[in-house]
């Protein structure tokens, strides 16, 4: 029997109506929107029209007739309110990794007398990989990557740091940095900041302009629901525009792309971050997906995500059969993003058993069950149902079967 208080939470949910904006399979509790957001119901029609009418009917004239050429800027402007940015500071293109390379080089150009990039030891691996690759390319005299534990970040800032390079929400634990305070501390030492918002945007309130953030990146396929491989975005504070030249000098970042001049001249403002031909199909999907957020306050998204997570923790911790699960996320909901992490020696097998029972979660090495709380699609009743399925699997050791131990290519 579903508790009355859980039913009341659904009755009081001001975002409950948003569930109808998504195509979700029946009998699935989707706790994986932090990895891949679900399909907005408006996207298939947009894609069909683009394919049949624009690409199919108007062919190459669609670059002008349907505004394809302006889509990176158009989608960036639509996304800007979700990160707290005024117009002209966000553009959608490429992937998070490629965009990190661009802004890291840009930031280093702005601090030519410094070489240290400070990051967190357990930062998202690809962020570290890109920094390591750039360090190898430039040499340690021009760039040195220094990583420290989370609790040592503030005390590690000094006048040698060129760039503070962090992800706001930790991908494993969900622990959330205070962007405002760390950005302020970095600036007090003359350093610039780069924030990866991939696990933040669409679920955490952001105010990049107010916080005076220098650069930020983020992906479009998690809480923004833009589809697998959706384009990423770049934010660059307007105060820095035209003070640097990003290193990937593609034709779309030229001040006059169709002049086909032999020498590169960077475009003004955010346009210089473009490289190759925009991926129109993916941009259109993300553009349409963002319409779901048009009438939603980011504080409402975060409040519901927190409430969903609080209920999940409460239900798990009061079940005697789930004491083997150890909460690896911050205990206070205000200290974490829209996800929770629990460790268990059989986390992988449990995740597969949950999937078979219609509860989609994900797994992270070495032993983490990760649960994402997408506020636009989830009900509180689903959280109650998911924890009861989890309890049954763990208590009965239903995960202890060969079919659940086999590793998959994507985990």
ChimeraX attribute file (.defattr): number of C-alpha atoms within 10 A of each C-alpha:
attribute: neighborCount
match mode: 1-to-1
recipient: residues
	/A:1	3
	/A:2	9
	/A:3	9
	/A:4	8
	/A:5	11
	/A:6	16
	/A:7	14
	/A:8	12
	/A:9	15
	/A:10	16
	/A:11	12
	/A:12	9
	/A:13	14
	/A:14	14
	/A:15	17
	/A:16	16
	/A:17	10
	/A:18	15
	/A:19	16
	/A:20	12
	/A:21	15
	/A:22	19
	/A:23	15
	/A:24	16
	/A:25	10
	/A:26	7
	/A:27	10
	/A:28	15
	/A:29	23
	/A:30	25
	/A:31	24
	/A:32	22
	/A:33	26
	/A:34	29
	/A:35	20
	/A:36	20
	/A:37	23
	/A:38	26
	/A:39	18
	/A:40	24
	/A:41	17
	/A:42	16
	/A:43	20
	/A:44	14
	/A:45	12
	/A:46	16
	/A:47	17
	/A:48	13
	/A:49	14
	/A:50	20
	/A:51	15
	/A:52	12
	/A:53	13
	/A:54	19
	/A:55	18
	/A:56	13
	/A:57	13
	/A:58	15
	/A:59	13
	/A:60	12
	/A:61	13
	/A:62	17
	/A:63	16
	/A:64	10
	/A:65	12
	/A:66	14
	/A:67	11
	/A:68	20
	/A:69	16
	/A:70	13
	/A:71	21
	/A:72	26
	/A:73	20
	/A:74	17
	/A:75	22
	/A:76	23
	/A:77	19
	/A:78	19
	/A:79	27
	/A:80	20
	/A:81	20
	/A:82	24
	/A:83	22
	/A:84	16
	/A:85	22
	/A:86	16
	/A:87	14
	/A:88	17
	/A:89	22
	/A:90	32
	/A:91	29
	/A:92	33
	/A:93	29
	/A:94	23
	/A:95	18
	/A:96	23
	/A:97	19
	/A:98	15
	/A:99	25
	/A:100	26
	/A:101	18
	/A:102	19
	/A:103	25
	/A:104	24
	/A:105	19
	/A:106	19
	/A:107	25
	/A:108	21
	/A:109	17
	/A:110	18
	/A:111	16
	/A:112	10
	/A:113	11
	/A:114	20
	/A:115	21
	/A:116	23
	/A:117	24
	/A:118	24
	/A:119	24
	/A:120	20
	/A:121	15
	/A:122	16
	/A:123	22
	/A:124	17
	/A:125	11
	/A:126	12
	/A:127	19
	/A:128	21
	/A:129	12
	/A:130	17
	/A:131	24
	/A:132	16
	/A:133	12
	/A:134	19
	/A:135	19
	/A:136	13
	/A:137	11
	/A:138	13
	/A:139	12
	/A:140	13
	/A:141	10
	/A:142	16
	/A:143	21
	/A:144	21
	/A:145	18
	/A:146	17
	/A:147	18
	/A:148	14
	/A:149	12
	/A:150	15
	/A:151	9
	/A:152	11
	/A:153	19
	/A:154	13
	/A:155	8
	/A:156	17
	/A:157	21
	/A:158	16
	/A:159	13
	/A:160	16
	/A:161	23
	/A:162	28
	/A:163	27
	/A:164	25
	/A:165	26
	/A:166	27
	/A:167	25
	/A:168	24
	/A:169	27
	/A:170	23
	/A:171	23
	/A:172	21
	/A:173	22
	/A:174	25
	/A:175	24
	/A:176	22
	/A:177	17
	/A:178	10
	/A:179	20
	/A:180	15
	/A:181	12
	/A:182	19
	/A:183	21
	/A:184	17
	/A:185	19
	/A:186	22
	/A:187	18
	/A:188	13
	/A:189	14
	/A:190	18
	/A:191	27
	/A:192	24
	/A:193	27
	/A:194	24
	/A:195	22
	/A:196	24
	/A:197	23
	/A:198	27
	/A:199	25
	/A:200	28
	/A:201	24
	/A:202	28
	/A:203	29
	/A:204	26
	/A:205	20
	/A:206	21
	/A:207	18
	/A:208	24
	/A:209	17
	/A:210	11
	/A:211	15
	/A:212	16
	/A:213	23
	/A:214	23
	/A:215	25
	/A:216	26
	/A:217	26
	/A:218	26
	/A:219	28
	/A:220	32
	/A:221	23
	/A:222	27
	/A:223	27
	/A:224	30
	/A:225	27
	/A:226	28
	/A:227	21
	/A:228	16
	/A:229	14
	/A:230	25
	/A:231	27
	/A:232	25
	/A:233	27
	/A:234	27
	/A:235	28
	/A:236	25
	/A:237	21
	/A:238	18
	/A:239	10
	/A:240	14
	/A:241	14
	/A:242	14
	/A:243	12
	/A:244	16
	/A:245	20
	/A:246	22
	/A:247	15
	/A:248	17
	/A:249	18
	/A:250	16
	/A:251	22
	/A:252	20
	/A:253	24
	/A:254	23
	/A:255	15
	/A:256	14
	/A:257	15
	/A:258	9
	/A:259	9
	/A:260	10
	/A:261	11
	/A:262	6
	/A:263	7
	/A:264	15
	/A:265	16
	/A:266	23
	/A:267	19
	/A:268	13
	/A:269	19
	/A:270	23
	/A:271	20
	/A:272	25
	/A:273	31
	/A:274	26
	/A:275	18
	/A:276	14
	/A:277	13
	/A:278	19
	/A:279	15
	/A:280	18
	/A:281	16
	/A:282	18
	/A:283	24
	/A:284	22
	/A:285	26
	/A:286	25
	/A:287	24
	/A:288	21
	/A:289	26
	/A:290	20
	/A:291	14
	/A:292	18
	/A:293	18
	/A:294	11
	/A:295	7
	/A:296	15
	/A:297	14
	/A:298	19
	/A:299	13
	/A:300	18
	/A:301	22
	/A:302	22
	/A:303	18
	/A:304	23
	/A:305	23
	/A:306	24
	/A:307	17
	/A:308	26
	/A:309	23
	/A:310	16
	/A:311	16
	/A:312	20
	/A:313	18
	/A:314	11
	/A:315	17
	/A:316	21
	/A:317	16
	/A:318	10
	/A:319	12
	/A:320	10
	/A:321	16
	/A:322	18
	/A:323	15
	/A:324	14
	/A:325	19
	/A:326	15
	/A:327	19
	/A:328	17
	/A:329	22
	/A:330	16
	/A:331	13
	/A:332	10
	/A:333	22
	/A:334	12
	/A:335	15
	/A:336	23
	/A:337	31
	/A:338	31
	/A:339	29
	/A:340	27
	/A:341	24
	/A:342	20
	/A:343	21
	/A:344	17
	/A:345	12
	/A:346	19
	/A:347	23
	/A:348	24
	/A:349	24
	/A:350	25
	/A:351	25
	/A:352	24
	/A:353	25
	/A:354	24
	/A:355	17
	/A:356	12
	/A:357	16
	/A:358	17
	/A:359	25
	/A:360	21
	/A:361	21
	/A:362	25
	/A:363	23
	/A:364	16
	/A:365	11
	/A:366	12
	/A:367	15
	/A:368	25
	/A:369	27
	/A:370	27
	/A:371	25
	/A:372	27
	/A:373	29
	/A:374	28
	/A:375	27
	/A:376	27
	/A:377	22
	/A:378	23
	/A:379	24
	/A:380	24
	/A:381	18
	/A:382	20
	/A:383	23
	/A:384	19
	/A:385	15
	/A:386	22
	/A:387	20
	/A:388	14
	/A:389	16
	/A:390	20
	/A:391	19
	/A:392	15
	/A:393	20
	/A:394	20
	/A:395	14
	/A:396	10
	/A:397	14
	/A:398	15
	/A:399	22
	/A:400	15
	/A:401	11
	/A:402	8
	/A:403	11
	/A:404	19
	/A:405	17
	/A:406	10
	/A:407	11
	/A:408	7
	/A:409	4
	/A:410	6
	/A:411	11
